[in-house]
Amino acid sequence: MVTFDELNTQNHRIMELSNVLERLIDDRGMCDNEITADLFFRYLDEVKAHLDLEDRHLYKDLLVHPDIQVNNTAKLFLSGSSEIKRIFNRYVRKWCNKKKIHIRDHKKFLDDTNHMFQMVQKRILDETEHLYPLIRKVSKAA
C-alpha cells in the first residue's frame, strides 16, 4: 500500500522540478543545455511514475465503493490520469528525441510546456484537496 507521505513527496519533487524548469526554459539558450534536458526528462519520469503509482494503488477500492459519488470521483481522477499521459506522449513526440529537446519554435515550445506544467500543477492541487481527503474519509469509514 502506498502512503500519503510517498505521494506528497512525489508531488513536492514534481512541483520543485516544474518551478526550476519554468525559469530555465524561459531563456532560449538554456533549453539546449544538457543539464536542463536531464532535469526535464527527470520531470517527465517523475510525473509518469506518480500517475502509475496512483493508478496501481489508489483507485481500486474507490471504484467498487458503494457510494456513487466516491465511484465517480475515482473515475474522474483515473480519466484525468489517462488524459495527462496522452498529452505527455504527444508532447514528447513533438519536442523530444532520444532524451534531447528539439526546439524549432521557442515561443510555441514555451506555450506547450507551460500548459503542461499548469495541467500537472492543477492535478496535484486537486489530488491534495479532493482525492487524498476522500481516500482518508473512505478508509476511516471502512
N, C-alpha and C positions, 0 to 999 in steps of 0.2 A: 504494500500500500504506500502510495506517495504521501508525503506530509506537506502541510501548508508552508512549512519553513522552506522545503525544497522548491516549491512553486514560487514562493515570494523571492527566494534567492535568484532563481532563473529570471523572473520578471525584472528584478533590480539590475542584473547584468545586461539584459536586453535594453533597458532604458539608458543605462550608462553608455553602452556602445552606440546607441542611436544619437544620444546627445553629442558625443565626441565626433561621430561621423558627420552629423549635420554641419558642424563647423569646418571640418576638414574638406568636405566636398564642395563647399561654397567657393573655395579657391580652386580654380581650374587646374593650376599647377600641382596641387596636392592629389588630384584624382588619379594621376598616373604613377603615384608613389607606391612602392611595394608594401610599405607598412600600412598605408591606407587600405590597399587591397586586402591584406591579411585581416585587418580589423573588420572590413566589410564582409568578407566571407565568414568570419567568425560570427558576426551578427546574424547572417542568414542561417548558419548552422544552429545557433542558439534558438532562434525563433522556431525553426523546424523541430528541433528536439523538444522544445517546450510544448508545442502543439501535439506532437506524437505522444508525449508523456500523458498529457491530458486525455487524449483520445483513448489510450490504453487503460487509464485508471480512474477517470472521474465520471464518465457518463453512464457506465453500465447500470449501476444501481438507480440512477435518476431516470433512465429510460423505462424501467419496469416499475417505477414507483406508482402507487395507486392514485396519487394526486395529479390530475391532468395538467395543472399549472407547472408542477415540477417537471413532468414529462416534456411539456412544450419548451421550457427554459433549456433543458438539456438538448433538445432537438435544435433549438436556435443556436446554441453555442457550438454544437457539432457541425452544423451547417456553416457557421461563420469560420470555423477551423478549415473546412474544405475550401471555402472561398479564398481565404488568405493563402493557402497552399497553391491554389490555382493561379492567383495573381503573382505570387512569388515565382512560380515556374515560368510564367510568361515574361516576367521582368528579367529573370536570369537569362532566358533565351535571347532577349533583346539586347541586354547590356553587358553580358559576361561571356567569356570563353576561356576554358581551361584555367580557372582561378585568376583571371585577369579581367579588369574592367575595360570595356571598349566604348569610348565616348565619341560619338560623331557630332552630337549637338549638346553642348554643356547645359544650356537652358532647359532643354527637354529632359535631359538626364536628371537635373536638379528637381524639376517638377515631378517626374515619375518617382524619384527616390524619396522626396519629402512626402508625397502622397502615401507611399508605402510606410514610411516611419509613422505618419499620423494614424494610419489604419491600425498598425500594431499597438501604438500607444493607447488608442481608444479601446482596443481589445483588452489590454492589460487593465485599464481602468474599469471596464465592465466586469472583468473577472473578479477584481478586488472588491467592487461594490455590490455585485449581484450574484455571481456564481459561487464564490467561496462562502459567503454567508448562507446561501441556500444549502450548500452541502453540509455546513456545520449544523444548521437547523434540522435537516433531514436525519443526519447522523445521531443527533441528540434524541430525536423522537423515536428512533428505532430501538 
